[in-house]
Amino acid sequence: MKKSILVIALSLVSLLGYSQSFEKYENMKEVDAMIMTSKMFKLLAKVDLSSTDPEAQQYIKLIENLKEIRMFSSAAPGVRSQMQSDVASYLSKGSLEQLMRVNEDGKNIKFYSKPGRNDNFVSELFMFMDGEKDGKPISMILSITGDIDLTQLSKLATDLKVPGAEELKKVNKKSKI
């Protein structure tokens, strides 16, 4: 019984740790934030995207299984420093595995994931980017949760214009090796 209570308590602490680390960015003036919930994905899935097109069907299947996308970016030095610290704290909890690191065009991008139901699926894809975009310093946090098919994820990231979307294609190729 004590073990069950301890496991539940630790689970709640890890969930609260996520919200305490990143939700604060949602209302900061110096931060651009985008949060899409499962309700939005369900609405998008109902849009008739050429139901005979196999690619459109795969896209619909991907977004139906997403729970949430959170993206925060900032060019403010103090916020960028705070983001780095919060990401380090979040990663130190040990529930994410590093997928890959990319350092090119003035950007240092790191991808992490939580295992999913099999090797092609993850329950969370987490990305942190620190560097420059259009010649200006920027940091970005991206977290996508749900039943995520890595084979389809790069298309969604490209459509959302997420820096590092091209690198996501490489993540999928590495997961098949």
Rosetta constraint file for C-alpha pairs under 8 A:
AtomPair CA 1 CA 5 HARMONIC 6.40 0.50
AtomPair CA 2 CA 6 HARMONIC 6.13 0.50
AtomPair CA 3 CA 7 HARMONIC 6.13 0.50
AtomPair CA 4 CA 8 HARMONIC 6.22 0.50
AtomPair CA 5 CA 9 HARMONIC 6.05 0.50
AtomPair CA 6 CA 10 HARMONIC 6.10 0.50
AtomPair CA 7 CA 11 HARMONIC 6.16 0.50
AtomPair CA 8 CA 12 HARMONIC 6.27 0.50
AtomPair CA 9 CA 13 HARMONIC 6.19 0.50
AtomPair CA 10 CA 14 HARMONIC 6.23 0.50
AtomPair CA 11 CA 15 HARMONIC 6.34 0.50
AtomPair CA 12 CA 16 HARMONIC 6.05 0.50
AtomPair CA 13 CA 17 HARMONIC 5.88 0.50
AtomPair CA 14 CA 18 HARMONIC 6.38 0.50
AtomPair CA 14 CA 93 HARMONIC 7.85 0.50
AtomPair CA 15 CA 19 HARMONIC 6.53 0.50
AtomPair CA 16 CA 20 HARMONIC 5.92 0.50
AtomPair CA 17 CA 21 HARMONIC 5.95 0.50
AtomPair CA 17 CA 90 HARMONIC 7.38 0.50
AtomPair CA 18 CA 22 HARMONIC 6.27 0.50
AtomPair CA 18 CA 23 HARMONIC 7.84 0.50
AtomPair CA 18 CA 90 HARMONIC 6.79 0.50
AtomPair CA 19 CA 23 HARMONIC 5.11 0.50
AtomPair CA 19 CA 24 HARMONIC 7.75 0.50
AtomPair CA 20 CA 24 HARMONIC 6.67 0.50
AtomPair CA 21 CA 86 HARMONIC 5.55 0.50
AtomPair CA 21 CA 87 HARMONIC 7.74 0.50
AtomPair CA 21 CA 90 HARMONIC 7.28 0.50
AtomPair CA 22 CA 26 HARMONIC 7.59 0.50
AtomPair CA 22 CA 86 HARMONIC 7.39 0.50
AtomPair CA 24 CA 28 HARMONIC 7.13 0.50
AtomPair CA 25 CA 31 HARMONIC 6.34 0.50
AtomPair CA 25 CA 33 HARMONIC 7.28 0.50
AtomPair CA 25 CA 72 HARMONIC 6.80 0.50
AtomPair CA 26 CA 31 HARMONIC 7.27 0.50
AtomPair CA 26 CA 32 HARMONIC 7.84 0.50
AtomPair CA 26 CA 33 HARMONIC 5.63 0.50
AtomPair CA 26 CA 34 HARMONIC 7.94 0.50
AtomPair CA 26 CA 72 HARMONIC 7.37 0.50
AtomPair CA 27 CA 31 HARMONIC 7.58 0.50
AtomPair CA 27 CA 33 HARMONIC 7.95 0.50
AtomPair CA 30 CA 74 HARMONIC 6.14 0.50
AtomPair CA 30 CA 75 HARMONIC 7.48 0.50
AtomPair CA 30 CA 76 HARMONIC 6.27 0.50
AtomPair CA 30 CA 79 HARMONIC 7.45 0.50
AtomPair CA 31 CA 72 HARMONIC 6.40 0.50
AtomPair CA 31 CA 73 HARMONIC 5.58 0.50
AtomPair CA 31 CA 74 HARMONIC 4.75 0.50
AtomPair CA 31 CA 75 HARMONIC 7.80 0.50
AtomPair CA 31 CA 79 HARMONIC 7.85 0.50
AtomPair CA 32 CA 72 HARMONIC 5.67 0.50
AtomPair CA 32 CA 73 HARMONIC 5.23 0.50
AtomPair CA 32 CA 74 HARMONIC 6.29 0.50
AtomPair CA 33 CA 70 HARMONIC 7.46 0.50
AtomPair CA 33 CA 71 HARMONIC 5.66 0.50
AtomPair CA 33 CA 72 HARMONIC 4.52 0.50
AtomPair CA 33 CA 73 HARMONIC 6.61 0.50
AtomPair CA 34 CA 69 HARMONIC 7.70 0.50
AtomPair CA 34 CA 70 HARMONIC 5.82 0.50
AtomPair CA 34 CA 71 HARMONIC 5.15 0.50
AtomPair CA 34 CA 72 HARMONIC 6.59 0.50
AtomPair CA 35 CA 68 HARMONIC 7.11 0.50
AtomPair CA 35 CA 69 HARMONIC 5.59 0.50
AtomPair CA 35 CA 70 HARMONIC 4.56 0.50
AtomPair CA 35 CA 71 HARMONIC 6.46 0.50
AtomPair CA 36 CA 40 HARMONIC 6.21 0.50
AtomPair CA 36 CA 41 HARMONIC 7.58 0.50
AtomPair CA 36 CA 68 HARMONIC 5.55 0.50
AtomPair CA 36 CA 69 HARMONIC 5.12 0.50
AtomPair CA 36 CA 70 HARMONIC 6.66 0.50
AtomPair CA 37 CA 41 HARMONIC 6.70 0.50
AtomPair CA 37 CA 67 HARMONIC 6.01 0.50
AtomPair CA 37 CA 68 HARMONIC 4.56 0.50
AtomPair CA 37 CA 69 HARMONIC 6.68 0.50
AtomPair CA 38 CA 42 HARMONIC 6.17 0.50
AtomPair CA 38 CA 64 HARMONIC 7.75 0.50
AtomPair CA 38 CA 66 HARMONIC 6.17 0.50
AtomPair CA 38 CA 67 HARMONIC 4.58 0.50
AtomPair CA 38 CA 68 HARMONIC 5.78 0.50
AtomPair CA 39 CA 43 HARMONIC 6.32 0.50
AtomPair CA 40 CA 44 HARMONIC 6.21 0.50
AtomPair CA 41 CA 45 HARMONIC 6.06 0.50
AtomPair CA 41 CA 63 HARMONIC 5.49 0.50
AtomPair CA 41 CA 64 HARMONIC 5.84 0.50
AtomPair CA 41 CA 66 HARMONIC 6.90 0.50
AtomPair CA 41 CA 67 HARMONIC 7.94 0.50
AtomPair CA 42 CA 46 HARMONIC 6.47 0.50
AtomPair CA 42 CA 63 HARMONIC 7.50 0.50
AtomPair CA 42 CA 64 HARMONIC 5.80 0.50
AtomPair CA 43 CA 47 HARMONIC 6.85 0.50
AtomPair CA 44 CA 60 HARMONIC 7.73 0.50
AtomPair CA 44 CA 63 HARMONIC 7.63 0.50
AtomPair CA 45 CA 60 HARMONIC 5.18 0.50
AtomPair CA 45 CA 61 HARMONIC 7.72 0.50
AtomPair CA 45 CA 63 HARMONIC 6.67 0.50
AtomPair CA 45 CA 64 HARMONIC 6.09 0.50
AtomPair CA 49 CA 53 HARMONIC 7.93 0.50
AtomPair CA 49 CA 56 HARMONIC 5.93 0.50
AtomPair CA 49 CA 57 HARMONIC 7.74 0.50
AtomPair CA 50 CA 56 HARMONIC 6.52 0.50
AtomPair CA 51 CA 56 HARMONIC 6.81 0.50
AtomPair CA 51 CA 57 HARMONIC 6.40 0.50
AtomPair CA 52 CA 56 HARMONIC 7.88 0.50
AtomPair CA 52 CA 57 HARMONIC 7.61 0.50
AtomPair CA 53 CA 57 HARMONIC 6.38 0.50
AtomPair CA 54 CA 58 HARMONIC 6.29 0.50
AtomPair CA 55 CA 59 HARMONIC 6.26 0.50
AtomPair CA 56 CA 60 HARMONIC 6.20 0.50
AtomPair CA 57 CA 61 HARMONIC 6.17 0.50
AtomPair CA 58 CA 62 HARMONIC 6.20 0.50
AtomPair CA 58 CA 152 HARMONIC 7.29 0.50
AtomPair CA 59 CA 63 HARMONIC 6.37 0.50
AtomPair CA 59 CA 152 HARMONIC 6.91 0.50
AtomPair CA 59 CA 156 HARMONIC 7.77 0.50
AtomPair CA 60 CA 64 HARMONIC 6.07 0.50
AtomPair CA 61 CA 65 HARMONIC 6.67 0.50
AtomPair CA 62 CA 66 HARMONIC 6.83 0.50
AtomPair CA 62 CA 148 HARMONIC 6.74 0.50
AtomPair CA 62 CA 149 HARMONIC 6.55 0.50
AtomPair CA 62 CA 152 HARMONIC 6.74 0.50
AtomPair CA 62 CA 153 HARMONIC 7.58 0.50
AtomPair CA 65 CA 146 HARMONIC 5.79 0.50
AtomPair CA 65 CA 147 HARMONIC 5.27 0.50
AtomPair CA 65 CA 148 HARMONIC 6.82 0.50
AtomPair CA 66 CA 144 HARMONIC 7.51 0.50
AtomPair CA 66 CA 145 HARMONIC 6.05 0.50
AtomPair CA 66 CA 146 HARMONIC 4.24 0.50
AtomPair CA 66 CA 147 HARMONIC 6.04 0.50
AtomPair CA 66 CA 148 HARMONIC 6.64 0.50
AtomPair CA 67 CA 144 HARMONIC 7.67 0.50
AtomPair CA 67 CA 145 HARMONIC 5.41 0.50
AtomPair CA 67 CA 146 HARMONIC 4.65 0.50
AtomPair CA 67 CA 147 HARMONIC 7.93 0.50
AtomPair CA 68 CA 143 HARMONIC 7.88 0.50
AtomPair CA 68 CA 144 HARMONIC 5.81 0.50
AtomPair CA 68 CA 145 HARMONIC 5.35 0.50
AtomPair CA 68 CA 146 HARMONIC 6.93 0.50
AtomPair CA 69 CA 142 HARMONIC 7.30 0.50
AtomPair CA 69 CA 143 HARMONIC 5.73 0.50
AtomPair CA 69 CA 144 HARMONIC 4.47 0.50
AtomPair CA 69 CA 145 HARMONIC 6.54 0.50
AtomPair CA 70 CA 141 HARMONIC 7.76 0.50
AtomPair CA 70 CA 142 HARMONIC 5.65 0.50
AtomPair CA 70 CA 143 HARMONIC 5.20 0.50
AtomPair CA 70 CA 144 HARMONIC 6.52 0.50
AtomPair CA 71 CA 140 HARMONIC 7.08 0.50
AtomPair CA 71 CA 141 HARMONIC 5.60 0.50
AtomPair CA 71 CA 142 HARMONIC 4.44 0.50
AtomPair CA 71 CA 143 HARMONIC 6.55 0.50
AtomPair CA 72 CA 140 HARMONIC 5.56 0.50
AtomPair CA 72 CA 141 HARMONIC 5.19 0.50
AtomPair CA 72 CA 142 HARMONIC 6.61 0.50
AtomPair CA 73 CA 138 HARMONIC 6.82 0.50
AtomPair CA 73 CA 139 HARMONIC 5.53 0.50
AtomPair CA 73 CA 140 HARMONIC 4.19 0.50
AtomPair CA 73 CA 141 HARMONIC 6.41 0.50
AtomPair CA 74 CA 79 HARMONIC 6.68 0.50
AtomPair CA 74 CA 80 HARMONIC 6.33 0.50
AtomPair CA 74 CA 138 HARMONIC 5.56 0.50
AtomPair CA 74 CA 139 HARMONIC 5.59 0.50
AtomPair CA 74 CA 140 HARMONIC 6.67 0.50
AtomPair CA 75 CA 79 HARMONIC 7.60 0.50
AtomPair CA 75 CA 80 HARMONIC 6.68 0.50
AtomPair CA 75 CA 136 HARMONIC 7.29 0.50
AtomPair CA 75 CA 137 HARMONIC 5.55 0.50
AtomPair CA 75 CA 138 HARMONIC 4.41 0.50
AtomPair CA 75 CA 139 HARMONIC 6.53 0.50
AtomPair CA 76 CA 80 HARMONIC 6.05 0.50
AtomPair CA 76 CA 138 HARMONIC 7.70 0.50
AtomPair CA 77 CA 81 HARMONIC 6.21 0.50
AtomPair CA 78 CA 82 HARMONIC 6.25 0.50
AtomPair CA 79 CA 83 HARMONIC 6.05 0.50
AtomPair CA 80 CA 84 HARMONIC 6.31 0.50
AtomPair CA 80 CA 138 HARMONIC 7.16 0.50
AtomPair CA 80 CA 139 HARMONIC 5.60 0.50
AtomPair CA 81 CA 85 HARMONIC 6.38 0.50
AtomPair CA 82 CA 86 HARMONIC 6.14 0.50
AtomPair CA 83 CA 87 HARMONIC 5.98 0.50
AtomPair CA 83 CA 139 HARMONIC 7.42 0.50
AtomPair CA 83 CA 141 HARMONIC 7.73 0.50
AtomPair CA 84 CA 88 HARMONIC 6.16 0.50
AtomPair CA 85 CA 89 HARMONIC 6.24 0.50
AtomPair CA 86 CA 90 HARMONIC 6.09 0.50
AtomPair CA 87 CA 91 HARMONIC 6.04 0.50
AtomPair CA 87 CA 128 HARMONIC 7.56 0.50
AtomPair CA 88 CA 92 HARMONIC 6.04 0.50
AtomPair CA 89 CA 93 HARMONIC 6.91 0.50
AtomPair CA 91 CA 95 HARMONIC 7.27 0.50
AtomPair CA 91 CA 96 HARMONIC 6.53 0.50
AtomPair CA 95 CA 114 HARMONIC 6.50 0.50
AtomPair CA 96 CA 112 HARMONIC 5.81 0.50
AtomPair CA 96 CA 113 HARMONIC 5.16 0.50
AtomPair CA 96 CA 114 HARMONIC 4.96 0.50
AtomPair CA 97 CA 112 HARMONIC 5.27 0.50
AtomPair CA 97 CA 113 HARMONIC 5.36 0.50
AtomPair CA 97 CA 114 HARMONIC 6.37 0.50
AtomPair CA 98 CA 110 HARMONIC 7.48 0.50
AtomPair CA 98 CA 111 HARMONIC 5.96 0.50
AtomPair CA 98 CA 112 HARMONIC 4.22 0.50
AtomPair CA 98 CA 113 HARMONIC 6.50 0.50
AtomPair CA 99 CA 110 HARMONIC 7.73 0.50
AtomPair CA 99 CA 111 HARMONIC 5.37 0.50
AtomPair CA 99 CA 112 HARMONIC 5.12 0.50
AtomPair CA 99 CA 113 HARMONIC 6.67 0.50
AtomPair CA 99 CA 171 HARMONIC 6.87 0.50
AtomPair CA 100 CA 110 HARMONIC 5.97 0.50
AtomPair CA 100 CA 111 HARMONIC 5.41 0.50
AtomPair CA 100 CA 112 HARMONIC 7.24 0.50
AtomPair CA 100 CA 171 HARMONIC 7.00 0.50
AtomPair CA 101 CA 108 HARMONIC 7.32 0.50
AtomPair CA 101 CA 109 HARMONIC 5.71 0.50
AtomPair CA 101 CA 110 HARMONIC 4.46 0.50
AtomPair CA 101 CA 111 HARMONIC 6.41 0.50
AtomPair CA 102 CA 107 HARMONIC 7.68 0.50
AtomPair CA 102 CA 108 HARMONIC 5.81 0.50
AtomPair CA 102 CA 109 HARMONIC 5.10 0.50
AtomPair CA 102 CA 110 HARMONIC 6.41 0.50
AtomPair CA 102 CA 167 HARMONIC 7.56 0.50
AtomPair CA 103 CA 107 HARMONIC 5.56 0.50
AtomPair CA 103 CA 108 HARMONIC 4.42 0.50
AtomPair CA 103 CA 109 HARMONIC 6.28 0.50
AtomPair CA 104 CA 108 HARMONIC 6.74 0.50
AtomPair CA 105 CA 132 HARMONIC 7.83 0.50
AtomPair CA 106 CA 131 HARMONIC 5.44 0.50
AtomPair CA 106 CA 132 HARMONIC 5.33 0.50
AtomPair CA 106 CA 133 HARMONIC 7.66 0.50
AtomPair CA 107 CA 129 HARMONIC 6.62 0.50
AtomPair CA 107 CA 130 HARMONIC 5.86 0.50
AtomPair CA 107 CA 131 HARMONIC 4.24 0.50
AtomPair CA 107 CA 132 HARMONIC 5.72 0.50
AtomPair CA 107 CA 133 HARMONIC 7.59 0.50
AtomPair CA 108 CA 129 HARMONIC 5.60 0.50
AtomPair CA 108 CA 130 HARMONIC 5.30 0.50
AtomPair CA 108 CA 131 HARMONIC 5.88 0.50
AtomPair CA 109 CA 127 HARMONIC 7.00 0.50
AtomPair CA 109 CA 128 HARMONIC 5.81 0.50
AtomPair CA 109 CA 129 HARMONIC 4.34 0.50
AtomPair CA 109 CA 130 HARMONIC 6.56 0.50
AtomPair CA 109 CA 164 HARMONIC 6.89 0.50
AtomPair CA 110 CA 127 HARMONIC 5.61 0.50
AtomPair CA 110 CA 128 HARMONIC 5.42 0.50
AtomPair CA 110 CA 129 HARMONIC 6.44 0.50
AtomPair CA 111 CA 125 HARMONIC 7.16 0.50
AtomPair CA 111 CA 126 HARMONIC 5.77 0.50
AtomPair CA 111 CA 127 HARMONIC 4.55 0.50
AtomPair CA 111 CA 128 HARMONIC 6.77 0.50
AtomPair CA 112 CA 125 HARMONIC 5.90 0.50
AtomPair CA 112 CA 126 HARMONIC 5.01 0.50
AtomPair CA 112 CA 127 HARMONIC 6.24 0.50
AtomPair CA 113 CA 122 HARMONIC 6.33 0.50
AtomPair CA 113 CA 123 HARMONIC 7.34 0.50
AtomPair CA 113 CA 124 HARMONIC 5.37 0.50
AtomPair CA 113 CA 125 HARMONIC 4.55 0.50
AtomPair CA 113 CA 126 HARMONIC 5.94 0.50
AtomPair CA 114 CA 122 HARMONIC 5.62 0.50
AtomPair CA 114 CA 123 HARMONIC 5.47 0.50
AtomPair CA 114 CA 124 HARMONIC 5.13 0.50
AtomPair CA 114 CA 125 HARMONIC 6.80 0.50
AtomPair CA 115 CA 119 HARMONIC 7.61 0.50
AtomPair CA 115 CA 121 HARMONIC 7.04 0.50
AtomPair CA 115 CA 122 HARMONIC 4.71 0.50
AtomPair CA 115 CA 123 HARMONIC 5.95 0.50
AtomPair CA 115 CA 124 HARMONIC 7.56 0.50
AtomPair CA 116 CA 120 HARMONIC 7.84 0.50
AtomPair CA 116 CA 121 HARMONIC 4.86 0.50
AtomPair CA 116 CA 122 HARMONIC 3.80 0.50
AtomPair CA 116 CA 123 HARMONIC 4.81 0.50
AtomPair CA 116 CA 124 HARMONIC 7.97 0.50
AtomPair CA 116 CA 147 HARMONIC 6.86 0.50
AtomPair CA 116 CA 148 HARMONIC 7.68 0.50
AtomPair CA 117 CA 121 HARMONIC 5.99 0.50
AtomPair CA 117 CA 122 HARMONIC 7.03 0.50
AtomPair CA 117 CA 147 HARMONIC 7.94 0.50
AtomPair CA 118 CA 122 HARMONIC 7.64 0.50
AtomPair CA 119 CA 175 HARMONIC 7.04 0.50
AtomPair CA 120 CA 149 HARMONIC 5.95 0.50
AtomPair CA 120 CA 150 HARMONIC 5.64 0.50
AtomPair CA 120 CA 151 HARMONIC 6.96 0.50
AtomPair CA 120 CA 172 HARMONIC 7.93 0.50
AtomPair CA 120 CA 175 HARMONIC 6.97 0.50
AtomPair CA 120 CA 176 HARMONIC 7.89 0.50
AtomPair CA 121 CA 147 HARMONIC 6.53 0.50
AtomPair CA 121 CA 148 HARMONIC 5.23 0.50
AtomPair CA 121 CA 149 HARMONIC 4.67 0.50
AtomPair CA 121 CA 150 HARMONIC 5.78 0.50
AtomPair CA 122 CA 146 HARMONIC 7.72 0.50
AtomPair CA 122 CA 147 HARMONIC 6.24 0.50
AtomPair CA 122 CA 148 HARMONIC 5.23 0.50
AtomPair CA 122 CA 149 HARMONIC 6.86 0.50
AtomPair CA 122 CA 150 HARMONIC 7.24 0.50
AtomPair CA 123 CA 145 HARMONIC 5.63 0.50
AtomPair CA 123 CA 146 HARMONIC 5.13 0.50
AtomPair CA 123 CA 147 HARMONIC 5.22 0.50
AtomPair CA 123 CA 148 HARMONIC 6.02 0.50
AtomPair CA 124 CA 143 HARMONIC 6.89 0.50
AtomPair CA 124 CA 144 HARMONIC 5.53 0.50
AtomPair CA 124 CA 145 HARMONIC 4.34 0.50
AtomPair CA 124 CA 146 HARMONIC 6.40 0.50
AtomPair CA 124 CA 147 HARMONIC 7.88 0.50
AtomPair CA 124 CA 148 HARMONIC 7.24 0.50
AtomPair CA 125 CA 142 HARMONIC 7.99 0.50
AtomPair CA 125 CA 143 HARMONIC 5.81 0.50
AtomPair CA 125 CA 144 HARMONIC 5.17 0.50
AtomPair CA 125 CA 145 HARMONIC 6.51 0.50
AtomPair CA 125 CA 148 HARMONIC 7.94 0.50
AtomPair CA 126 CA 141 HARMONIC 7.58 0.50
AtomPair CA 126 CA 142 HARMONIC 5.68 0.50
AtomPair CA 126 CA 143 HARMONIC 4.51 0.50
AtomPair CA 126 CA 144 HARMONIC 6.44 0.50
AtomPair CA 127 CA 140 HARMONIC 7.88 0.50
AtomPair CA 127 CA 141 HARMONIC 5.89 0.50
AtomPair CA 127 CA 142 HARMONIC 5.02 0.50
AtomPair CA 127 CA 143 HARMONIC 6.45 0.50
AtomPair CA 128 CA 139 HARMONIC 7.39 0.50
AtomPair CA 128 CA 140 HARMONIC 5.69 0.50
AtomPair CA 128 CA 141 HARMONIC 4.77 0.50
AtomPair CA 128 CA 142 HARMONIC 6.44 0.50
AtomPair CA 129 CA 138 HARMONIC 7.88 0.50
AtomPair CA 129 CA 139 HARMONIC 5.45 0.50
AtomPair CA 129 CA 140 HARMONIC 5.02 0.50
AtomPair CA 129 CA 141 HARMONIC 6.63 0.50
AtomPair CA 129 CA 163 HARMONIC 7.96 0.50
AtomPair CA 130 CA 137 HARMONIC 7.79 0.50
AtomPair CA 130 CA 138 HARMONIC 5.99 0.50
AtomPair CA 130 CA 139 HARMONIC 4.38 0.50
AtomPair CA 130 CA 140 HARMONIC 6.53 0.50
AtomPair CA 131 CA 137 HARMONIC 5.53 0.50
AtomPair CA 131 CA 138 HARMONIC 5.53 0.50
AtomPair CA 131 CA 139 HARMONIC 6.41 0.50
AtomPair CA 132 CA 136 HARMONIC 5.06 0.50
AtomPair CA 132 CA 137 HARMONIC 4.30 0.50
AtomPair CA 132 CA 138 HARMONIC 5.41 0.50
AtomPair CA 133 CA 137 HARMONIC 6.47 0.50
AtomPair CA 133 CA 138 HARMONIC 6.44 0.50
AtomPair CA 148 CA 153 HARMONIC 7.11 0.50
AtomPair CA 149 CA 153 HARMONIC 6.21 0.50
AtomPair CA 150 CA 154 HARMONIC 7.40 0.50
AtomPair CA 150 CA 171 HARMONIC 7.82 0.50
AtomPair CA 150 CA 172 HARMONIC 5.70 0.50
AtomPair CA 151 CA 169 HARMONIC 7.94 0.50
AtomPair CA 151 CA 172 HARMONIC 5.77 0.50
AtomPair CA 152 CA 156 HARMONIC 7.13 0.50
AtomPair CA 153 CA 157 HARMONIC 6.33 0.50
AtomPair CA 153 CA 168 HARMONIC 7.34 0.50
AtomPair CA 154 CA 158 HARMONIC 6.03 0.50
AtomPair CA 154 CA 165 HARMONIC 5.66 0.50
AtomPair CA 154 CA 166 HARMONIC 6.99 0.50
AtomPair CA 154 CA 168 HARMONIC 5.19 0.50
AtomPair CA 154 CA 169 HARMONIC 5.54 0.50
AtomPair CA 155 CA 159 HARMONIC 6.18 0.50
AtomPair CA 155 CA 165 HARMONIC 7.80 0.50
AtomPair CA 156 CA 160 HARMONIC 6.22 0.50
AtomPair CA 157 CA 161 HARMONIC 6.15 0.50
AtomPair CA 157 CA 162 HARMONIC 5.37 0.50
AtomPair CA 157 CA 165 HARMONIC 5.20 0.50
AtomPair CA 157 CA 168 HARMONIC 7.98 0.50
AtomPair CA 158 CA 162 HARMONIC 6.13 0.50
AtomPair CA 158 CA 165 HARMONIC 5.24 0.50
AtomPair CA 158 CA 166 HARMONIC 7.43 0.50
AtomPair CA 161 CA 165 HARMONIC 7.35 0.50
AtomPair CA 164 CA 168 HARMONIC 6.53 0.50
AtomPair CA 165 CA 169 HARMONIC 7.09 0.50
AtomPair CA 166 CA 170 HARMONIC 7.18 0.50
AtomPair CA 167 CA 171 HARMONIC 6.52 0.50
AtomPair CA 168 CA 172 HARMONIC 6.50 0.50
AtomPair CA 169 CA 173 HARMONIC 6.55 0.50
AtomPair CA 170 CA 174 HARMONIC 6.18 0.50
AtomPair CA 171 CA 175 HARMONIC 6.22 0.50
AtomPair CA 172 CA 176 HARMONIC 6.66 0.50
AtomPair CA 173 CA 177 HARMONIC 6.88 0.50
